[in-house]
Amino acid sequence: MLLVDKPAGPTSHDVVATVRRALNTRRVGHAGTLDPFATGLLVVLVGKATRLARFFLSLPKVYTGTIRLGQSTTTDDLTGQLLHASQAWLGLTDSEVERALTSLIGRTDQRPPMFSAKSVAGRRAYRRARRGEQFELDPEPIDVYRLDLVSRSGPDLVIHAEVGSGVYLRALARDLGDRLGCGAHLAALRRVAVGPFAAADAIPLGDLAIGPVALRPARDAVAHLPLIRLDEESRVAVRHGRAIPSAGAGTGPVALFAGEELVAVAESDGVVLRPSVVFEAS
């Protein structure tokens, strides 16, 4: 596993390609896309650890960003074409802005941006949007845990956000503009953390071109999961893909260790643990 601090400009796929070249391996993936204009933490998985990507989906994500009031765009961010401009933000008080931000907190339904990777009749939404096609994206349930106003300068709001999986920050900016009646778009975004993993611990993307980098062990990638240590009999069974008693584990994914070595990740139903990703060869 590698924690990369992505600069503005490259796509997440570009980062993966850079890691492939730096490490001379094809088996590289990431655990959560960042838009090209966004910066910050991209969790990159290498080798067998690529099979762990799905265990990152439920992790909360922390962002800082800038929402620009008074301008709506086609993409809901700074890369899109201007749709509408308004000076109505000039009359908004900080209290009104904070109330609108608070109204977006909790479990709500969010309509994904038209320029997104969502599939519409088998085709990516952004491809249809680029062709000028008319279509609708269904709202999806999301969780927003925190959405704070850090500072305000003219039309720009600096915000701090903690959100669940599948949340589009640029859609939050769009919805905030709608609620304030002036329109808005996301002008800057930085991912600060994904679960226990922080951008402060990431390496700049440019460092990959300078020299070799040390990979974090696969056990670091599952540090957020419940842990069970196996005896030798259970270790052998898990290595062969066999289920073992849950040993009091709840439901969901569980990391199985022998000593300090990650043996597998298993799914627990509260009764048995069924290995889903095995790291040790049988």
ChimeraX attribute file (.defattr): number of C-alpha atoms within 10 A of each C-alpha:
attribute: neighborCount
match mode: 1-to-1
recipient: residues
	/A:1	23
	/A:2	22
	/A:3	23
	/A:4	26
	/A:5	25
	/A:6	28
	/A:7	18
	/A:8	16
	/A:9	12
	/A:10	16
	/A:11	17
	/A:12	22
	/A:13	15
	/A:14	13
	/A:15	21
	/A:16	21
	/A:17	15
	/A:18	17
	/A:19	25
	/A:20	16
	/A:21	12
	/A:22	16
	/A:23	17
	/A:24	9
	/A:25	12
	/A:26	13
	/A:27	15
	/A:28	22
	/A:29	24
	/A:30	23
	/A:31	18
	/A:32	18
	/A:33	13
	/A:34	21
	/A:35	13
	/A:36	16
	/A:37	18
	/A:38	21
	/A:39	24
	/A:40	24
	/A:41	30
	/A:42	28
	/A:43	27
	/A:44	23
	/A:45	25
	/A:46	25
	/A:47	13
	/A:48	14
	/A:49	21
	/A:50	18
	/A:51	17
	/A:52	21
	/A:53	16
	/A:54	10
	/A:55	17
	/A:56	19
	/A:57	16
	/A:58	12
	/A:59	16
	/A:60	18
	/A:61	25
	/A:62	22
	/A:63	20
	/A:64	21
	/A:65	23
	/A:66	23
	/A:67	27
	/A:68	26
	/A:69	29
	/A:70	21
	/A:71	25
	/A:72	26
	/A:73	19
	/A:74	18
	/A:75	22
	/A:76	29
	/A:77	27
	/A:78	20
	/A:79	14
	/A:80	13
	/A:81	13
	/A:82	15
	/A:83	12
	/A:84	13
	/A:85	14
	/A:86	14
	/A:87	12
	/A:88	14
	/A:89	21
	/A:90	12
	/A:91	8
	/A:92	13
	/A:93	9
	/A:94	13
	/A:95	9
	/A:96	13
	/A:97	18
	/A:98	13
	/A:99	12
	/A:100	18
	/A:101	22
	/A:102	16
	/A:103	12
	/A:104	20
	/A:105	18
	/A:106	15
	/A:107	12
	/A:108	13
	/A:109	14
	/A:110	20
	/A:111	18
	/A:112	23
	/A:113	22
	/A:114	22
	/A:115	18
	/A:116	17
	/A:117	13
	/A:118	15
	/A:119	13
	/A:120	15
	/A:121	8
	/A:122	7
	/A:123	11
	/A:124	15
	/A:125	22
	/A:126	19
	/A:127	16
	/A:128	17
	/A:129	17
	/A:130	11
	/A:131	8
	/A:132	9
	/A:133	11
	/A:134	8
	/A:135	12
	/A:136	11
	/A:137	15
	/A:138	10
	/A:139	11
	/A:140	12
	/A:141	12
	/A:142	19
	/A:143	19
	/A:144	21
	/A:145	17
	/A:146	17
	/A:147	23
	/A:148	17
	/A:149	17
	/A:150	12
	/A:151	12
	/A:152	15
	/A:153	8
	/A:154	9
	/A:155	17
	/A:156	19
	/A:157	22
	/A:158	18
	/A:159	19
	/A:160	19
	/A:161	19
	/A:162	21
	/A:163	22
	/A:164	20
	/A:165	16
	/A:166	17
	/A:167	20
	/A:168	18
	/A:169	23
	/A:170	24
	/A:171	21
	/A:172	24
	/A:173	25
	/A:174	27
	/A:175	21
	/A:176	23
	/A:177	24
	/A:178	15
	/A:179	17
	/A:180	19
	/A:181	15
	/A:182	21
	/A:183	26
	/A:184	33
	/A:185	31
	/A:186	26
	/A:187	21
	/A:188	18
	/A:189	24
	/A:190	22
	/A:191	22
	/A:192	22
	/A:193	22
	/A:194	24
	/A:195	16
	/A:196	12
	/A:197	20
	/A:198	20
	/A:199	22
	/A:200	13
	/A:201	13
	/A:202	17
	/A:203	16
	/A:204	15
	/A:205	18
	/A:206	13
	/A:207	13
	/A:208	17
	/A:209	12
	/A:210	9
	/A:211	9
	/A:212	10
	/A:213	14
	/A:214	8
	/A:215	13
	/A:216	13
	/A:217	14
	/A:218	21
	/A:219	18
	/A:220	13
	/A:221	22
	/A:222	20
	/A:223	13
	/A:224	16
	/A:225	15
	/A:226	14
	/A:227	16
	/A:228	16
	/A:229	17
	/A:230	18
	/A:231	11
	/A:232	10
	/A:233	9
	/A:234	17
	/A:235	21
	/A:236	16
	/A:237	15
	/A:238	28
	/A:239	17
	/A:240	14
	/A:241	17
	/A:242	14
	/A:243	17
	/A:244	19
	/A:245	14
	/A:246	19
	/A:247	14
	/A:248	11
	/A:249	19
	/A:250	16
	/A:251	14
	/A:252	14
	/A:253	21
	/A:254	25
	/A:255	21
	/A:256	28
	/A:257	18
	/A:258	15
	/A:259	10
	/A:260	9
	/A:261	14
	/A:262	20
	/A:263	25
	/A:264	22
	/A:265	27
	/A:266	23
	/A:267	20
	/A:268	22
	/A:269	15
	/A:270	14
	/A:271	14
	/A:272	18
	/A:273	25
	/A:274	21
	/A:275	24
	/A:276	18
	/A:277	19
	/A:278	19
	/A:279	18
	/A:280	14
	/A:281	9
	/A:282	11
